[in-house]
Amino acid sequence: MAHSRQTTLRALIEEGLRRILSEASNQPKPVFKLKDARVHGQEVLLPNPRDWQQLEEDHVISRNIPAFARLP
């Protein structure tokens, strides 16, 4: 086809890519809708800030992080 149009293969490929990208940019983008993740009336349980140190220690232990790498 490039030979019949008296052009290079590169120019033919570039023209094809331009056409495809042009068509794609003219398509409407789908509307994003956030999934409903409400708790439906149940109270959201938050950890007591006083327990954060214990939560961190439990997390570190569960990941088998060496003791020297733990936060003070």
CHARMM-style PDB file with segment names, atoms N, HN, CA, C and O in Angstrom:
ATOM      1  N   MET     1       0.826  -1.190   0.000  1.00  0.00      PROA
ATOM      2  CA  MET     1       0.000   0.000   0.000  1.00  0.00      PROA
ATOM      3  C   MET     1       0.872   1.257   0.000  1.00  0.00      PROA
ATOM      4  O   MET     1       0.572   2.226  -0.697  1.00  0.00      PROA
ATOM      5  N   ALA     2       1.943   1.236   0.778  1.00  0.00      PROA
ATOM      6  HN  ALA     2       2.187   0.449   1.345  1.00  0.00      PROA
ATOM      7  CA  ALA     2       2.837   2.393   0.812  1.00  0.00      PROA
ATOM      8  C   ALA     2       3.413   2.653  -0.574  1.00  0.00      PROA
ATOM      9  O   ALA     2       3.528   3.801  -1.002  1.00  0.00      PROA
ATOM     10  N   HSD     3       3.770   1.593  -1.261  1.00  0.00      PROA
ATOM     11  HN  HSD     3       3.677   0.660  -0.913  1.00  0.00      PROA
ATOM     12  CA  HSD     3       4.341   1.743  -2.607  1.00  0.00      PROA
ATOM     13  C   HSD     3       3.308   2.318  -3.576  1.00  0.00      PROA
ATOM     14  O   HSD     3       3.633   3.186  -4.387  1.00  0.00      PROA
ATOM     15  N   SER     4       2.069   1.839  -3.497  1.00  0.00      PROA
ATOM     16  HN  SER     4       1.805   1.134  -2.839  1.00  0.00      PROA
ATOM     17  CA  SER     4       1.027   2.334  -4.404  1.00  0.00      PROA
ATOM     18  C   SER     4       0.683   3.798  -4.129  1.00  0.00      PROA
ATOM     19  O   SER     4       0.272   4.523  -5.035  1.00  0.00      PROA
ATOM     20  N   ARG     5       0.850   4.231  -2.880  1.00  0.00      PROA
ATOM     21  HN  ARG     5       1.183   3.643  -2.143  1.00  0.00      PROA
ATOM     22  CA  ARG     5       0.599   5.646  -2.538  1.00  0.00      PROA
ATOM     23  C   ARG     5       1.844   6.504  -2.701  1.00  0.00      PROA
ATOM     24  O   ARG     5       1.810   7.717  -2.496  1.00  0.00      PROA
ATOM     25  N   GLN     6       2.910   5.876  -3.063  1.00  0.00      PROA
ATOM     26  HN  GLN     6       2.937   4.891  -3.230  1.00  0.00      PROA
ATOM     27  CA  GLN     6       4.200   6.544  -3.238  1.00  0.00      PROA
ATOM     28  C   GLN     6       4.619   7.282  -1.959  1.00  0.00      PROA
ATOM     29  O   GLN     6       4.943   8.470  -1.968  1.00  0.00      PROA
ATOM     30  N   THR     7       4.595   6.525  -0.872  1.00  0.00      PROA
ATOM     31  HN  THR     7       4.332   5.560  -0.865  1.00  0.00      PROA
ATOM     32  CA  THR     7       4.994   7.055   0.423  1.00  0.00      PROA
ATOM     33  C   THR     7       5.802   5.987   1.144  1.00  0.00      PROA
ATOM     34  O   THR     7       6.002   4.891   0.620  1.00  0.00      PROA
ATOM     35  N   THR     8       6.257   6.303   2.322  1.00  0.00      PROA
ATOM     36  HN  THR     8       6.095   7.193   2.747  1.00  0.00      PROA
ATOM     37  CA  THR     8       7.026   5.322   3.095  1.00  0.00      PROA
ATOM     38  C   THR     8       6.099   4.549   4.022  1.00  0.00      PROA
ATOM     39  O   THR     8       4.988   4.981   4.329  1.00  0.00      PROA
ATOM     40  N   LEU     9       6.581   3.410   4.451  1.00  0.00      PROA
ATOM     41  HN  LEU     9       7.484   3.059   4.201  1.00  0.00      PROA
ATOM     42  CA  LEU     9       5.827   2.606   5.403  1.00  0.00      PROA
ATOM     43  C   LEU     9       5.636   3.386   6.700  1.00  0.00      PROA
ATOM     44  O   LEU     9       4.567   3.347   7.309  1.00  0.00      PROA
ATOM     45  N   ARG    10       6.662   4.079   7.105  1.00  0.00      PROA
ATOM     46  HN  ARG    10       7.530   4.111   6.610  1.00  0.00      PROA
ATOM     47  CA  ARG    10       6.580   4.887   8.322  1.00  0.00      PROA
ATOM     48  C   ARG    10       5.457   5.922   8.225  1.00  0.00      PROA
ATOM     49  O   ARG    10       4.665   6.064   9.156  1.00  0.00      PROA
ATOM     50  N   ALA    11       5.383   6.653   7.093  1.00  0.00      PROA
ATOM     51  HN  ALA    11       6.026   6.538   6.336  1.00  0.00      PROA
ATOM     52  CA  ALA    11       4.340   7.666   6.916  1.00  0.00      PROA
ATOM     53  C   ALA    11       2.958   7.031   6.919  1.00  0.00      PROA
ATOM     54  O   ALA    11       2.008   7.608   7.448  1.00  0.00      PROA
ATOM     55  N   LEU    12       2.843   5.845   6.331  1.00  0.00      PROA
ATOM     56  HN  LEU    12       3.615   5.377   5.901  1.00  0.00      PROA
ATOM     57  CA  LEU    12       1.558   5.140   6.303  1.00  0.00      PROA
ATOM     58  C   LEU    12       1.127   4.740   7.716  1.00  0.00      PROA
ATOM     59  O   LEU    12      -0.037   4.895   8.083  1.00  0.00      PROA
ATOM     60  N   ILE    13       2.068   4.227   8.499  1.00  0.00      PROA
ATOM     61  HN  ILE    13       3.014   4.100   8.201  1.00  0.00      PROA
ATOM     62  CA  ILE    13       1.771   3.832   9.888  1.00  0.00      PROA
ATOM     63  C   ILE    13       1.405   5.054  10.727  1.00  0.00      PROA
ATOM     64  O   ILE    13       0.465   5.002  11.520  1.00  0.00      PROA
ATOM     65  N   GLU    14       2.139   6.150  10.555  1.00  0.00      PROA
ATOM     66  HN  GLU    14       2.902   6.192   9.910  1.00  0.00      PROA
ATOM     67  CA  GLU    14       1.827   7.372  11.306  1.00  0.00      PROA
ATOM     68  C   GLU    14       0.424   7.868  10.974  1.00  0.00      PROA
ATOM     69  O   GLU    14      -0.312   8.282  11.870  1.00  0.00      PROA
ATOM     70  N   GLU    15       0.050   7.831   9.708  1.00  0.00      PROA
ATOM     71  HN  GLU    15       0.648   7.494   8.981  1.00  0.00      PROA
ATOM     72  CA  GLU    15      -1.286   8.276   9.306  1.00  0.00      PROA
ATOM     73  C   GLU    15      -2.360   7.393   9.949  1.00  0.00      PROA
ATOM     74  O   GLU    15      -3.376   7.893  10.432  1.00  0.00      PROA
ATOM     75  N   GLY    16      -2.128   6.091   9.949  1.00  0.00      PROA
ATOM     76  HN  GLY    16      -1.303   5.686   9.556  1.00  0.00      PROA
ATOM     77  CA  GLY    16      -3.079   5.170  10.582  1.00  0.00      PROA
ATOM     78  C   GLY    16      -3.227   5.437  12.066  1.00  0.00      PROA
ATOM     79  O   GLY    16      -4.339   5.444  12.595  1.00  0.00      PROA
ATOM     80  N   LEU    17      -2.108   5.656  12.737  1.00  0.00      PROA
ATOM     81  HN  LEU    17      -1.205   5.651  12.307  1.00  0.00      PROA
ATOM     82  CA  LEU    17      -2.157   5.947  14.173  1.00  0.00      PROA
ATOM     83  C   LEU    17      -2.887   7.257  14.447  1.00  0.00      PROA
ATOM     84  O   LEU    17      -3.670   7.348  15.393  1.00  0.00      PROA
ATOM     85  N   ARG    18      -2.635   8.268  13.624  1.00  0.00      PROA
ATOM     86  HN  ARG    18      -2.000   8.195  12.855  1.00  0.00      PROA
ATOM     87  CA  ARG    18      -3.333   9.548  13.803  1.00  0.00      PROA
ATOM     88  C   ARG    18      -4.843   9.366  13.675  1.00  0.00      PROA
ATOM     89  O   ARG    18      -5.610   9.933  14.452  1.00  0.00      PROA
ATOM     90  N   ARG    19      -5.265   8.570  12.689  1.00  0.00      PROA
ATOM     91  HN  ARG    19      -4.642   8.109  12.057  1.00  0.00      PROA
ATOM     92  CA  ARG    19      -6.703   8.346  12.497  1.00  0.00      PROA
ATOM     93  C   ARG    19      -7.321   7.625  13.687  1.00  0.00      PROA
ATOM     94  O   ARG    19      -8.383   8.011  14.175  1.00  0.00      PROA
ATOM     95  N   ILE    20      -6.654   6.585  14.147  1.00  0.00      PROA
ATOM     96  HN  ILE    20      -5.791   6.271  13.751  1.00  0.00      PROA
ATOM     97  CA  ILE    20      -7.183   5.816  15.284  1.00  0.00      PROA
ATOM     98  C   ILE    20      -7.247   6.676  16.537  1.00  0.00      PROA
ATOM     99  O   ILE    20      -8.246   6.659  17.257  1.00  0.00      PROA
ATOM    100  N   LEU    21      -6.187   7.425  16.798  1.00  0.00      PROA
ATOM    101  HN  LEU    21      -5.376   7.439  16.214  1.00  0.00      PROA
ATOM    102  CA  LEU    21      -6.172   8.279  17.990  1.00  0.00      PROA
ATOM    103  C   LEU    21      -7.196   9.395  17.881  1.00  0.00      PROA
ATOM    104  O   LEU    21      -7.783   9.792  18.887  1.00  0.00      PROA
ATOM    105  N   SER    22      -7.416   9.898  16.704  1.00  0.00      PROA
ATOM    106  HN  SER    22      -6.939   9.575  15.887  1.00  0.00      PROA
ATOM    107  CA  SER    22      -8.414  10.940  16.491  1.00  0.00      PROA
ATOM    108  C   SER    22      -9.813  10.407  16.790  1.00  0.00      PROA
ATOM    109  O   SER    22     -10.611  11.072  17.449  1.00  0.00      PROA
ATOM    110  N   GLU    23     -10.103   9.198  16.298  1.00  0.00      PROA
ATOM    111  HN  GLU    23      -9.454   8.657  15.762  1.00  0.00      PROA
ATOM    112  CA  GLU    23     -11.405   8.581  16.555  1.00  0.00      PROA
ATOM    113  C   GLU    23     -11.595   8.312  18.046  1.00  0.00      PROA
ATOM    114  O   GLU    23     -12.682   8.526  18.584  1.00  0.00      PROA
ATOM    115  N   ALA    24     -10.551   7.849  18.703  1.00  0.00      PROA
ATOM    116  HN  ALA    24      -9.669   7.675  18.265  1.00  0.00      PROA
ATOM    117  CA  ALA    24     -10.641   7.526  20.129  1.00  0.00      PROA
ATOM    118  C   ALA    24     -10.884   8.777  20.958  1.00  0.00      PROA
ATOM    119  O   ALA    24     -11.613   8.724  21.949  1.00  0.00      PROA
ATOM    120  N   SER    25     -10.286   9.906  20.571  1.00  0.00      PROA
ATOM    121  HN  SER    25      -9.694   9.948  19.766  1.00  0.00      PROA
ATOM    122  CA  SER    25     -10.463  11.131  21.355  1.00  0.00      PROA
ATOM    123  C   SER    25     -11.852  11.725  21.164  1.00  0.00      PROA
ATOM    124  O   SER    25     -12.306  12.514  21.993  1.00  0.00      PROA
ATOM    125  N   ASN    26     -12.530  11.356  20.084  1.00  0.00      PROA
ATOM    126  HN  ASN    26     -12.161  10.715  19.410  1.00  0.00      PROA
ATOM    127  CA  ASN    26     -13.881  11.863  19.838  1.00  0.00      PROA
ATOM    128  C   ASN    26     -14.959  11.050  20.558  1.00  0.00      PROA
ATOM    129  O   ASN    26     -16.113  11.473  20.626  1.00  0.00      PROA
ATOM    130  N   GLN    27     -14.591   9.902  21.087  1.00  0.00      PROA
ATOM    131  HN  GLN    27     -13.654   9.558  21.031  1.00  0.00      PROA
ATOM    132  CA  GLN    27     -15.548   9.055  21.796  1.00  0.00      PROA
ATOM    133  C   GLN    27     -15.828   9.640  23.185  1.00  0.00      PROA
ATOM    134  O   GLN    27     -14.903  10.077  23.869  1.00  0.00      PROA
ATOM    135  N   PRO    28     -17.090   9.649  23.599  1.00  0.00      PROA
ATOM    136  CA  PRO    28     -17.379  10.145  24.949  1.00  0.00      PROA
ATOM    137  C   PRO    28     -16.794   9.203  26.002  1.00  0.00      PROA
ATOM    138  O   PRO    28     -16.857   7.982  25.862  1.00  0.00      PROA
ATOM    139  N   LYS    29     -16.236   9.778  27.036  1.00  0.00      PROA
ATOM    140  HN  LYS    29     -16.185  10.770  27.149  1.00  0.00      PROA
ATOM    141  CA  LYS    29     -15.659   8.983  28.106  1.00  0.00      PROA
ATOM    142  C   LYS    29     -16.773   8.500  29.030  1.00  0.00      PROA
ATOM    143  O   LYS    29     -17.716   9.247  29.293  1.00  0.00      PROA
ATOM    144  N   PRO    30     -16.683   7.274  29.524  1.00  0.00      PROA
ATOM    145  CA  PRO    30     -17.718   6.780  30.432  1.00  0.00      PROA
ATOM    146  C   PRO    30     -17.733   7.595  31.722  1.00  0.00      PROA
ATOM    147  O   PRO    30     -16.690   8.047  32.195  1.00  0.00      PROA
ATOM    148  N   VAL    31     -18.908   7.774  32.275  1.00  0.00      PROA
ATOM    149  HN  VAL    31     -19.755   7.406  31.891  1.00  0.00      PROA
ATOM    150  CA  VAL    31     -19.067   8.533  33.504  1.00  0.00      PROA
ATOM    151  C   VAL    31     -18.669   7.645  34.676  1.00  0.00      PROA
ATOM    152  O   VAL    31     -19.140   6.514  34.798  1.00  0.00      PROA
ATOM    153  N   PHE    32     -17.795   8.167  35.539  1.00  0.00      PROA
ATOM    154  HN  PHE    32     -17.412   9.086  35.440  1.00  0.00      PROA
ATOM    155  CA  PHE    32     -17.364   7.418  36.716  1.00  0.00      PROA
ATOM    156  C   PHE    32     -18.422   7.538  37.797  1.00  0.00      PROA
ATOM    157  O   PHE    32     -18.891   8.635  38.102  1.00  0.00      PROA
ATOM    158  N   LYS    33     -18.795   6.402  38.375  1.00  0.00      PROA
ATOM    159  HN  LYS    33     -18.414   5.511  38.127  1.00  0.00      PROA
ATOM    160  CA  LYS    33     -19.744   6.413  39.476  1.00  0.00      PROA
ATOM    161  C   LYS    33     -19.125   5.624  40.623  1.00  0.00      PROA
ATOM    162  O   LYS    33     -18.776   4.452  40.476  1.00  0.00      PROA
ATOM    163  N   LEU    34     -18.996   6.283  41.757  1.00  0.00      PROA
ATOM    164  HN  LEU    34     -19.280   7.235  41.877  1.00  0.00      PROA
ATOM    165  CA  LEU    34     -18.425   5.660  42.936  1.00  0.00      PROA
ATOM    166  C   LEU    34     -19.412   4.660  43.520  1.00  0.00      PROA
ATOM    167  O   LEU    34     -20.592   4.966  43.688  1.00  0.00      PROA
ATOM    168  N   LYS    35     -18.925   3.472  43.824  1.00  0.00      PROA
ATOM    169  HN  LYS    35     -17.966   3.224  43.688  1.00  0.00      PROA
ATOM    170  CA  LYS    35     -19.760   2.434  44.399  1.00  0.00      PROA
ATOM    171  C   LYS    35     -20.233   2.859  45.792  1.00  0.00      PROA
ATOM    172  O   LYS    35     -19.463   3.423  46.570  1.00  0.00      PROA
ATOM    173  N   ASP    36     -21.482   2.589  46.092  1.00  0.00      PROA
ATOM    174  HN  ASP    36     -22.106   2.131  45.459  1.00  0.00      PROA
ATOM    175  CA  ASP    36     -22.037   2.915  47.406  1.00  0.00      PROA
ATOM    176  C   ASP    36     -21.457   1.948  48.435  1.00  0.00      PROA
ATOM    177  O   ASP    36     -21.718   0.746  48.385  1.00  0.00      PROA
ATOM    178  N   ALA    37     -20.677   2.476  49.355  1.00  0.00      PROA
ATOM    179  HN  ALA    37     -20.464   3.453  49.396  1.00  0.00      PROA
ATOM    180  CA  ALA    37     -20.034   1.643  50.368  1.00  0.00      PROA
ATOM    181  C   ALA    37     -20.445   2.068  51.777  1.00  0.00      PROA
ATOM    182  O   ALA    37     -19.685   1.927  52.735  1.00  0.00      PROA
ATOM    183  N   ARG    38     -21.663   2.591  51.875  1.00  0.00      PROA
ATOM    184  HN  ARG    38     -22.280   2.706  51.096  1.00  0.00      PROA
ATOM    185  CA  ARG    38     -22.125   3.001  53.202  1.00  0.00      PROA
ATOM    186  C   ARG    38     -22.307   1.790  54.107  1.00  0.00      PROA
ATOM    187  O   ARG    38     -22.443   0.658  53.643  1.00  0.00      PROA
ATOM    188  N   VAL    39     -22.305   2.054  55.402  1.00  0.00      PROA
ATOM    189  HN  VAL    39     -22.195   2.973  55.779  1.00  0.00      PROA
ATOM    190  CA  VAL    39     -22.394   1.000  56.400  1.00  0.00      PROA
ATOM    191  C   VAL    39     -23.843   0.629  56.703  1.00  0.00      PROA
ATOM    192  O   VAL    39     -24.094  -0.357  57.396  1.00  0.00      PROA
ATOM    193  N   HSD    40     -24.782   1.393  56.201  1.00  0.00      PROA
ATOM    194  HN  HSD    40     -24.578   2.194  55.638  1.00  0.00      PROA
ATOM    195  CA  HSD    40     -26.219   1.152  56.372  1.00  0.00      PROA
ATOM    196  C   HSD    40     -26.626   1.140  57.840  1.00  0.00      PROA
ATOM    197  O   HSD    40     -27.164   0.158  58.352  1.00  0.00      PROA
ATOM    198  N   GLY    41     -26.354   2.250  58.493  1.00  0.00      PROA
ATOM    199  HN  GLY    41     -25.917   3.047  58.078  1.00  0.00      PROA
ATOM    200  CA  GLY    41     -26.847   2.439  59.848  1.00  0.00      PROA
ATOM    201  C   GLY    41     -25.970   1.877  60.938  1.00  0.00      PROA
ATOM    202  O   GLY    41     -26.225   2.145  62.112  1.00  0.00      PROA
ATOM    203  N   GLN    42     -24.955   1.116  60.612  1.00  0.00      PROA
ATOM    204  HN  GLN    42     -24.747   0.899  59.658  1.00  0.00      PROA
ATOM    205  CA  GLN    42     -24.095   0.575  61.647  1.00  0.00      PROA
ATOM    206  C   GLN    42     -23.008   1.584  61.980  1.00  0.00      PROA
ATOM    207  O   GLN    42     -22.524   2.311  61.113  1.00  0.00      PROA
ATOM    208  N   GLU    43     -22.644   1.612  63.221  1.00  0.00      PROA
ATOM    209  HN  GLU    43     -23.037   1.021  63.926  1.00  0.00      PROA
ATOM    210  CA  GLU    43     -21.620   2.549  63.677  1.00  0.00      PROA
ATOM    211  C   GLU    43     -20.253   2.147  63.120  1.00  0.00      PROA
ATOM    212  O   GLU    43     -19.891   0.970  63.120  1.00  0.00      PROA
ATOM    213  N   VAL    44     -19.513   3.128  62.655  1.00  0.00      PROA
ATOM    214  HN  VAL    44     -19.807   4.084  62.655  1.00  0.00      PROA
ATOM    215  CA  VAL    44     -18.157   2.875  62.195  1.00  0.00      PROA
ATOM    216  C   VAL    44     -17.269   2.766  63.425  1.00  0.00      PROA
ATOM    217  O   VAL    44     -17.224   3.672  64.257  1.00  0.00      PROA
ATOM    218  N   LEU    45     -16.575   1.660  63.528  1.00  0.00      PROA
ATOM    219  HN  LEU    45     -16.612   0.923  62.852  1.00  0.00      PROA
ATOM    220  CA  LEU    45     -15.735   1.428  64.699  1.00  0.00      PROA
ATOM    221  C   LEU    45     -14.320   1.926  64.420  1.00  0.00      PROA
ATOM    222  O   LEU    45     -13.652   1.457  63.498  1.00  0.00      PROA
ATOM    223  N   LEU    46     -13.884   2.869  65.216  1.00  0.00      PROA
ATOM    224  HN  LEU    46     -14.427   3.250  65.965  1.00  0.00      PROA
ATOM    225  CA  LEU    46     -12.533   3.394  65.110  1.00  0.00      PROA
ATOM    226  C   LEU    46     -11.742   2.958  66.332  1.00  0.00      PROA
ATOM    227  O   LEU    46     -12.285   2.935  67.437  1.00  0.00      PROA
ATOM    228  N   PRO    47     -10.477   2.613  66.159  1.00  0.00      PROA
ATOM    229  CA  PRO    47      -9.689   2.198  67.314  1.00  0.00      PROA
ATOM    230  C   PRO    47      -9.444   3.372  68.258  1.00  0.00      PROA
ATOM    231  O   PRO    47      -9.321   4.521  67.833  1.00  0.00      PROA
ATOM    232  N   ASN    48      -9.379   3.062  69.511  1.00  0.00      PROA
ATOM    233  HN  ASN    48      -9.479   2.129  69.856  1.00  0.00      PROA
ATOM    234  CA  ASN    48      -9.069   4.051  70.530  1.00  0.00      PROA
ATOM    235  C   ASN    48      -7.624   4.493  70.327  1.00  0.00      PROA
ATOM    236  O   ASN    48      -6.735   3.645  70.244  1.00  0.00      PROA
ATOM    237  N   PRO    49      -7.365   5.802  70.245  1.00  0.00      PROA
ATOM    238  CA  PRO    49      -5.984   6.265  70.040  1.00  0.00      PROA
ATOM    239  C   PRO    49      -5.005   5.715  71.076  1.00  0.00      PROA
ATOM    240  O   PRO    49      -3.813   5.581  70.800  1.00  0.00      PROA
ATOM    241  N   ARG    50      -5.504   5.401  72.249  1.00  0.00      PROA
ATOM    242  HN  ARG    50      -6.473   5.510  72.473  1.00  0.00      PROA
ATOM    243  CA  ARG    50      -4.628   4.846  73.285  1.00  0.00      PROA
ATOM    244  C   ARG    50      -4.159   3.441  72.923  1.00  0.00      PROA
ATOM    245  O   ARG    50      -3.147   2.972  73.444  1.00  0.00      PROA
ATOM    246  N   ASP    51      -4.890   2.764  72.029  1.00  0.00      PROA
ATOM    247  HN  ASP    51      -5.713   3.145  71.606  1.00  0.00      PROA
ATOM    248  CA  ASP    51      -4.551   1.399  71.641  1.00  0.00      PROA
ATOM    249  C   ASP    51      -3.680   1.334  70.389  1.00  0.00      PROA
ATOM    250  O   ASP    51      -3.316   0.241  69.956  1.00  0.00      PROA
ATOM    251  N   TRP    52      -3.338   2.475  69.799  1.00  0.00      PROA
ATOM    252  HN  TRP    52      -3.634   3.363  70.150  1.00  0.00      PROA
ATOM    253  CA  TRP    52      -2.589   2.488  68.544  1.00  0.00      PROA
ATOM    254  C   TRP    52      -1.234   1.815  68.667  1.00  0.00      PROA
ATOM    255  O   TRP    52      -0.809   1.107  67.754  1.00  0.00      PROA
ATOM    256  N   GLN    53      -0.557   2.024  69.778  1.00  0.00      PROA
ATOM    257  HN  GLN    53      -0.902   2.599  70.520  1.00  0.00      PROA
ATOM    258  CA  GLN    53       0.745   1.394  69.974  1.00  0.00      PROA
ATOM    259  C   GLN    53       0.607  -0.121  69.928  1.00  0.00      PROA
ATOM    260  O   GLN    53       1.418  -0.805  69.306  1.00  0.00      PROA
ATOM    261  N   GLN    54      -0.420  -0.640  70.587  1.00  0.00      PROA
ATOM    262  HN  GLN    54      -1.079  -0.084  71.093  1.00  0.00      PROA
ATOM    263  CA  GLN    54      -0.642  -2.086  70.601  1.00  0.00      PROA
ATOM    264  C   GLN    54      -1.014  -2.576  69.200  1.00  0.00      PROA
ATOM    265  O   GLN    54      -0.565  -3.640  68.773  1.00  0.00      PROA
ATOM    266  N   LEU    55      -1.825  -1.806  68.494  1.00  0.00      PROA
ATOM    267  HN  LEU    55      -2.190  -0.942  68.841  1.00  0.00      PROA
ATOM    268  CA  LEU    55      -2.195  -2.175  67.124  1.00  0.00      PROA
ATOM    269  C   LEU    55      -0.955  -2.231  66.229  1.00  0.00      PROA
ATOM    270  O   LEU    55      -0.816  -3.145  65.415  1.00  0.00      PROA
ATOM    271  N   GLU    56      -0.059  -1.259  66.379  1.00  0.00      PROA
ATOM    272  HN  GLU    56      -0.172  -0.517  67.039  1.00  0.00      PROA
ATOM    273  CA  GLU    56       1.176  -1.231  65.592  1.00  0.00      PROA
ATOM    274  C   GLU    56       2.047  -2.439  65.916  1.00  0.00      PROA
ATOM    275  O   GLU    56       2.589  -3.074  65.011  1.00  0.00      PROA
ATOM    276  N   GLU    57       2.182  -2.757  67.190  1.00  0.00      PROA
ATOM    277  HN  GLU    57       1.741  -2.241  67.924  1.00  0.00      PROA
ATOM    278  CA  GLU    57       2.991  -3.904  67.586  1.00  0.00      PROA
ATOM    279  C   GLU    57       2.405  -5.199  67.029  1.00  0.00      PROA
ATOM    280  O   GLU    57       3.145  -6.053  66.541  1.00  0.00      PROA
ATOM    281  N   ASP    58       1.097  -5.348  67.097  1.00  0.00      PROA
ATOM    282  HN  ASP    58       0.496  -4.654  67.493  1.00  0.00      PROA
ATOM    283  CA  ASP    58       0.441  -6.539  66.555  1.00  0.00      PROA
ATOM    284  C   ASP    58       0.662  -6.633  65.047  1.00  0.00      PROA
ATOM    285  O   ASP    58       0.886  -7.715  64.505  1.00  0.00      PROA
ATOM    286  N   HSD    59       0.596  -5.479  64.382  1.00  0.00      PROA
ATOM    287  HN  HSD    59       0.414  -4.600  64.823  1.00  0.00      PROA
ATOM    288  CA  HSD    59       0.805  -5.456  62.936  1.00  0.00      PROA
ATOM    289  C   HSD    59       2.232  -5.870  62.588  1.00  0.00      PROA
ATOM    290  O   HSD    59       2.446  -6.670  61.678  1.00  0.00      PROA
ATOM    291  N   VAL    60       3.198  -5.331  63.306  1.00  0.00      PROA
ATOM    292  HN  VAL    60       3.025  -4.681  64.046  1.00  0.00      PROA
ATOM    293  CA  VAL    60       4.601  -5.657  63.060  1.00  0.00      PROA
ATOM    294  C   VAL    60       4.830  -7.145  63.291  1.00  0.00      PROA
ATOM    295  O   VAL    60       5.503  -7.800  62.496  1.00  0.00      PROA
ATOM    296  N   ILE    61       4.285  -7.672  64.352  1.00  0.00      PROA
ATOM    297  HN  ILE    61       3.738  -7.139  64.998  1.00  0.00      PROA
ATOM    298  CA  ILE    61       4.444  -9.097  64.661  1.00  0.00      PROA
ATOM    299  C   ILE    61       3.809  -9.949  63.562  1.00  0.00      PROA
ATOM    300  O   ILE    61       4.368 -10.970  63.162  1.00  0.00      PROA
ATOM    301  N   SER    62       2.641  -9.524  63.077  1.00  0.00      PROA
ATOM    302  HN  SER    62       2.187  -8.695  63.402  1.00  0.00      PROA
ATOM    303  CA  SER    62       1.950 -10.306  62.052  1.00  0.00      PROA
ATOM    304  C   SER    62       2.713 -10.322  60.729  1.00  0.00      PROA
ATOM    305  O   SER    62       2.541 -11.244  59.931  1.00  0.00      PROA
ATOM    306  N   ARG    63       3.550  -9.318  60.486  1.00  0.00      PROA
ATOM    307  HN  ARG    63       3.689  -8.569  61.134  1.00  0.00      PROA
ATOM    308  CA  ARG    63       4.324  -9.259  59.244  1.00  0.00      PROA
ATOM    309  C   ARG    63       5.722  -9.840  59.417  1.00  0.00      PROA
ATOM    310  O   ARG    63       6.512  -9.829  58.473  1.00  0.00      PROA
ATOM    311  N   ASN    64       6.036 -10.339  60.586  1.00  0.00      PROA
ATOM    312  HN  ASN    64       5.395 -10.348  61.353  1.00  0.00      PROA
ATOM    313  CA  ASN    64       7.342 -10.937  60.876  1.00  0.00      PROA
ATOM    314  C   ASN    64       8.489  -9.992  60.592  1.00  0.00      PROA
ATOM    315  O   ASN    64       9.509 -10.388  60.027  1.00  0.00      PROA
ATOM    316  N   ILE    65       8.319  -8.739  60.986  1.00  0.00      PROA
ATOM    317  HN  ILE    65       7.490  -8.418  61.445  1.00  0.00      PROA
ATOM    318  CA  ILE    65       9.378  -7.754  60.828  1.00  0.00      PROA
ATOM    319  C   ILE    65      10.352  -7.910  61.989  1.00  0.00      PROA
ATOM    320  O   ILE    65       9.925  -7.980  63.142  1.00  0.00      PROA
ATOM    321  N   PRO    66      11.656  -7.967  61.709  1.00  0.00      PROA
ATOM    322  CA  PRO    66      12.633  -8.127  62.787  1.00  0.00      PROA
ATOM    323  C   PRO    66      12.516  -7.030  63.828  1.00  0.00      PROA
ATOM    324  O   PRO    66      12.130  -5.904  63.514  1.00  0.00      PROA
ATOM    325  N   ALA    67      12.844  -7.354  65.044  1.00  0.00      PROA
ATOM    326  HN  ALA    67      13.157  -8.268  65.298  1.00  0.00      PROA
ATOM    327  CA  ALA    67      12.707  -6.423  66.160  1.00  0.00      PROA
ATOM    328  C   ALA    67      13.506  -5.144  65.961  1.00  0.00      PROA
ATOM    329  O   ALA    67      13.052  -4.077  66.373  1.00  0.00      PROA
ATOM    330  N   PHE    68      14.682  -5.216  65.344  1.00  0.00      PROA
ATOM    331  HN  PHE    68      15.050  -6.083  65.009  1.00  0.00      PROA
ATOM    332  CA  PHE    68      15.506  -4.013  65.160  1.00  0.00      PROA
ATOM    333  C   PHE    68      14.885  -3.045  64.164  1.00  0.00      PROA
ATOM    334  O   PHE    68      15.260  -1.872  64.144  1.00  0.00      PROA
ATOM    335  N   ALA    69      13.955  -3.495  63.345  1.00  0.00      PROA
ATOM    336  HN  ALA    69      13.650  -4.448  63.362  1.00  0.00      PROA
ATOM    337  CA  ALA    69      13.343  -2.626  62.348  1.00  0.00      PROA
ATOM    338  C   ALA    69      12.050  -1.982  62.866  1.00  0.00      PROA
ATOM    339  O   ALA    69      11.456  -1.149  62.182  1.00  0.00      PROA
ATOM    340  N   ARG    70      11.624  -2.359  64.051  1.00  0.00      PROA
ATOM    341  HN  ARG    70      12.107  -3.036  64.606  1.00  0.00      PROA
ATOM    342  CA  ARG    70      10.372  -1.824  64.593  1.00  0.00      PROA
ATOM    343  C   ARG    70      10.537  -0.379  65.031  1.00  0.00      PROA
ATOM    344  O   ARG    70      11.625   0.066  65.399  1.00  0.00      PROA
ATOM    345  N   LEU    71       9.427   0.333  64.980  1.00  0.00      PROA
ATOM    346  HN  LEU    71       8.544  -0.029  64.682  1.00  0.00      PROA
ATOM    347  CA  LEU    71       9.440   1.720  65.442  1.00  0.00      PROA
ATOM    348  C   LEU    71       9.483   1.757  66.957  1.00  0.00      PROA
ATOM    349  O   LEU    71       8.983   0.839  67.607  1.00  0.00      PROA
ATOM    350  N   PRO    72      10.070   2.798  67.537  1.00  0.00      PROA
ATOM    351  CA  PRO    72      10.132   2.888  69.007  1.00  0.00      PROA
ATOM    352  C   PRO    72       8.776   3.075  69.606  1.00  0.00      PROA
ATOM    353  OT1 PRO    72       8.648   3.169  70.827  1.00  0.00      PROA
TER     354      PRO     72
END
